[in-house]
């Protein structure tokens, strides 16, 4: 993915670094259960150690404590979610993308305050769709600043999750970066975002209104809300 011109252009445009992460399990009987996704048992620390080592090699030791934006497909999205659960203070935003197995149902409040996109594919396997829908529902009920995005006509594939994910990162990066170097990530104001109706596929500013009783998505900007609407209705959108 770090060789993808799309992400390289994004990194140049936003002055961020790209780090590609490849993890595998030791052989076990149920290989569809990615055990390395349980990041608190070592794989999360392996990523942080690798980032710190890379920073030292590059002469940029500040990278060791830099916040992360996490994008991945399938098990990569599972890892993103569990990393955000484990170290929410290190995550600017993250993407869950048509995955299989998640180890955490209700995420901590700090994780629910991280802006995120959760993707399903209309033609993906039912258990993947239902699993992602489930973790979205329980956490959105708890006030998670997340959006569920079903891609019509898409199976277990990237689809437009890359384009929408990059837009999320662009729209929240400056707002979330610490006011002073080394400080805490800044929270987003929930009432400044947009509420999207999952059934009608419409959106509106949240403002001071209370969220409706039925399940909705939350998006931080109108630009992202428009793009979300385009994806779930299967029409193009402009970057």
KENU-696057 format. One record per residue (C-alpha): residue in three letters; chain; x, y, z. Coordinates in Angstrom, 3 decimals. Each point is the difference from the previous one (the first is absolute). Example, Ala and Ser with C-alpha at 12.3 -4.5 7.8 and 13.67 -1.06 7.14 Angstrom:
ala/A/12.300/-4.500/7.800
ser/A/1.370/3.440/-0.660
END
This chain:
unk/A/0.000/0.000/0.000
unk/A/2.890/2.403/0.603
unk/A/0.857/-0.402/-3.705
unk/A/-3.544/1.031/-0.986
unk/A/0.146/3.364/-1.840
unk/A/-3.315/0.917/1.651
unk/A/1.442/-0.165/3.519
unk/A/3.307/1.498/-1.075
unk/A/-1.813/3.033/-1.422
unk/A/-2.048/0.248/3.195
unk/A/3.166/-0.051/2.131
unk/A/1.660/2.713/-2.093
unk/A/-3.133/2.138/0.035
unk/A/-0.510/-0.255/3.759
unk/A/3.676/-0.191/1.065
unk/A/-0.364/-3.341/1.769
unk/A/2.055/-3.191/-0.060
unk/A/-1.138/-3.371/-1.354
unk/A/0.665/-3.198/1.898
unk/A/-0.988/-3.379/-1.405
unk/A/-0.689/-2.750/2.503
unk/A/-0.034/-3.733/-0.819
unk/A/-0.851/-2.445/2.783
unk/A/-0.605/-3.746/-0.084
unk/A/-1.044/-2.612/2.547
unk/A/1.867/-3.095/0.979
unk/A/-1.846/-2.985/-1.548
unk/A/-3.169/-1.021/1.856
unk/A/-3.159/-1.988/-0.735
unk/A/-2.399/2.888/-0.720
unk/A/2.020/2.248/-2.248
unk/A/-2.968/2.293/-0.725
unk/A/0.395/1.239/3.603
unk/A/2.933/2.400/-0.191
unk/A/1.532/-0.219/3.471
unk/A/2.397/2.887/-0.605
unk/A/-3.056/2.271/-0.153
unk/A/-0.175/-0.325/3.805
unk/A/2.512/2.829/0.136
unk/A/0.321/0.222/3.789
unk/A/1.783/-3.382/-0.047
unk/A/3.043/1.306/-1.827
unk/A/-0.707/0.962/-3.591
unk/A/-0.963/3.567/0.915
unk/A/3.236/0.495/1.893
unk/A/1.887/-1.549/-2.921
unk/A/-1.411/2.725/-2.239
unk/A/0.952/2.768/2.437
unk/A/3.495/-1.443/0.437
unk/A/0.440/-0.172/-3.756
unk/A/-1.152/3.601/-0.429
unk/A/2.490/1.130/2.659
unk/A/2.805/-1.992/-1.642
unk/A/-0.822/1.446/-3.398
unk/A/0.055/3.508/1.454
unk/A/3.420/-0.587/1.569
unk/A/1.387/-1.362/-3.276
unk/A/-1.359/3.018/-1.889
unk/A/1.346/2.516/2.504
unk/A/-3.523/0.996/1.084
unk/A/-0.421/-1.285/3.542
unk/A/-3.234/2.000/0.359
unk/A/-1.704/-2.643/-2.148
unk/A/0.053/-2.314/3.022
unk/A/-2.862/1.935/1.593
unk/A/-1.766/1.247/-3.123
unk/A/-3.780/-0.587/-0.208
unk/A/-1.291/-2.382/-2.646
unk/A/-2.735/-0.131/-2.628
unk/A/-0.905/-3.635/-0.613
unk/A/-1.306/-1.427/-3.279
unk/A/-0.111/-3.668/-0.920
unk/A/-2.036/-2.566/-1.890
unk/A/-1.615/-3.057/1.610
unk/A/2.338/-1.144/2.806
unk/A/1.751/3.353/-0.346
unk/A/-3.214/1.714/1.023
unk/A/-0.391/-2.437/2.884
unk/A/3.483/0.977/1.183
unk/A/-0.904/3.704/-0.339
unk/A/-3.027/-0.419/2.237
unk/A/1.775/-1.985/2.692
unk/A/2.977/2.370/-0.039
unk/A/-2.374/2.931/0.522
unk/A/-1.522/-1.926/2.912
unk/A/3.450/-0.669/1.480
unk/A/1.696/3.387/-0.517
unk/A/-2.694/2.588/-0.788
unk/A/2.329/2.835/0.954
unk/A/2.197/-0.862/-3.009
unk/A/-2.764/-0.059/-2.644
unk/A/-1.203/3.027/-1.974
unk/A/-2.568/-1.972/-2.026
unk/A/-0.482/-3.560/-1.202
unk/A/-1.785/-2.182/-2.545
unk/A/-1.661/-3.404/0.490
unk/A/-0.312/-1.686/-3.361
unk/A/-2.077/-3.148/-0.600
unk/A/1.766/-2.132/2.601
unk/A/-0.675/-3.375/1.582
unk/A/0.905/-0.170/3.699
unk/A/0.028/2.699/2.665
unk/A/1.065/-0.652/3.575
unk/A/-1.728/3.005/1.602
unk/A/-3.721/0.730/-0.091
unk/A/-0.513/3.243/1.931
unk/A/3.072/2.192/-0.441
unk/A/1.172/2.370/2.758
unk/A/-1.426/3.524/0.030
unk/A/3.342/1.385/-1.211
unk/A/-0.183/-2.248/-3.065
unk/A/-3.599/0.984/-0.679
unk/A/1.139/3.624/-0.201
unk/A/2.403/-0.781/-2.867
unk/A/-1.580/0.761/-3.406
unk/A/-0.323/-3.175/-2.055
unk/A/-1.556/-1.569/-3.073
unk/A/-1.250/-3.601/0.055
unk/A/-0.548/-1.633/-3.400
unk/A/-2.037/-2.981/-1.103
unk/A/-0.469/-1.358/-3.520
unk/A/-3.512/-0.839/-1.154
unk/A/1.240/-3.224/-1.621
unk/A/2.442/-1.021/2.737
unk/A/-0.604/-3.065/2.193
unk/A/-2.900/0.435/2.414
unk/A/2.069/-0.630/3.102
unk/A/2.419/2.806/-0.919
unk/A/-2.842/2.432/-0.590
unk/A/-1.793/-0.950/3.200
unk/A/3.171/0.198/2.090
unk/A/0.890/3.510/-1.176
unk/A/-3.622/1.097/0.354
unk/A/0.014/-1.334/3.560
unk/A/3.107/1.801/1.229
unk/A/-1.245/3.175/-1.670
unk/A/-3.442/-0.223/1.610
unk/A/1.169/-0.587/3.565
unk/A/2.617/2.742/-0.147
unk/A/-2.124/2.525/-1.855
unk/A/-2.642/-0.526/2.691
unk/A/2.765/1.028/2.401
unk/A/0.611/3.247/-1.899
unk/A/2.795/-1.134/-2.331
unk/A/0.944/2.634/-2.584
unk/A/-0.114/-2.595/-2.755
unk/A/-1.730/-0.565/-3.330
unk/A/-1.162/-3.316/-1.437
unk/A/0.420/-0.185/-3.768
unk/A/-1.485/-2.842/-2.039
unk/A/1.453/-0.094/-3.496
unk/A/-2.627/-1.181/-2.499
unk/A/1.090/-2.716/-2.410
unk/A/3.302/-0.595/1.813
unk/A/1.183/-3.267/1.521
unk/A/3.149/-0.523/2.054
unk/A/1.914/2.733/-1.791
unk/A/1.438/3.464/0.571
unk/A/-2.629/1.744/-2.130
unk/A/-0.110/3.714/0.771
unk/A/1.026/-0.399/3.621
unk/A/3.450/1.316/-0.889
unk/A/-1.350/3.252/-1.440
unk/A/-2.428/0.597/2.849
unk/A/2.559/-1.002/2.620
unk/A/2.556/2.462/-1.340
unk/A/-2.656/2.705/0.034
unk/A/-0.725/-0.754/3.666
unk/A/3.698/0.327/0.806
unk/A/0.261/3.285/-1.893
unk/A/-3.052/1.486/1.687
unk/A/0.979/-0.790/3.589
unk/A/3.804/0.165/-0.042
unk/A/0.455/3.701/0.732
unk/A/-2.894/0.079/2.465
unk/A/1.365/-2.899/2.046
unk/A/3.744/0.678/0.048
unk/A/1.248/1.234/3.396
unk/A/0.028/3.743/0.607
unk/A/3.621/-0.366/1.170
unk/A/2.559/-2.633/-1.071
unk/A/-0.265/-3.103/2.156
unk/A/-3.400/0.978/1.391
unk/A/-3.216/-1.978/-0.022
unk/A/-2.094/-0.403/-3.130
unk/A/-2.846/2.481/-0.068
unk/A/-3.589/-1.320/0.141
unk/A/-2.594/0.811/-2.632
unk/A/-3.222/1.757/0.967
unk/A/-2.854/-2.435/-0.598
unk/A/-2.556/2.743/-0.660
unk/A/2.205/1.473/-2.744
unk/A/-0.369/-3.173/-2.078
unk/A/-2.724/-1.469/-2.194
unk/A/-2.520/-2.752/0.691
unk/A/-0.711/-2.435/-2.842
unk/A/-3.124/-2.130/-0.278
unk/A/1.052/-3.528/-0.972
unk/A/-3.376/-0.885/-1.538
unk/A/-0.839/3.203/-1.856
unk/A/3.702/0.580/-0.862
unk/A/-0.307/3.684/0.850
unk/A/1.905/2.245/2.381
unk/A/-0.488/3.223/1.927
unk/A/2.000/2.174/2.421
unk/A/-0.219/-1.279/3.537
unk/A/0.148/3.341/1.790
unk/A/-1.774/-0.045/3.335
unk/A/-2.511/-2.656/-1.041
unk/A/-0.049/-3.314/1.817
unk/A/0.844/-3.021/-2.175
unk/A/-3.130/-1.943/-1.021
unk/A/-0.836/-3.282/1.719
unk/A/0.780/-2.051/-3.111
unk/A/3.552/-0.837/-1.061
unk/A/1.860/2.771/-1.815
unk/A/3.508/0.786/-1.209
unk/A/2.077/2.984/1.116
unk/A/2.316/1.865/-2.369
unk/A/2.289/2.906/0.917
unk/A/-0.409/2.216/-3.093
unk/A/-2.553/0.712/-2.696
unk/A/2.545/-0.895/-2.683
unk/A/0.375/-3.468/1.500
unk/A/-3.753/-0.329/0.522
unk/A/-0.594/0.730/-3.701
unk/A/2.616/-2.571/-0.985
unk/A/-1.491/-2.563/2.400
unk/A/-3.419/0.557/-1.595
unk/A/1.507/-0.500/-3.452
unk/A/1.658/-3.279/1.010
unk/A/-3.073/-1.540/1.659
unk/A/-2.207/0.985/-2.958
unk/A/2.547/-1.196/-2.566
unk/A/0.713/3.276/-1.773
unk/A/3.335/1.795/-0.645
unk/A/1.348/2.710/2.238
unk/A/2.689/2.648/-0.468
unk/A/3.138/-0.006/2.091
END
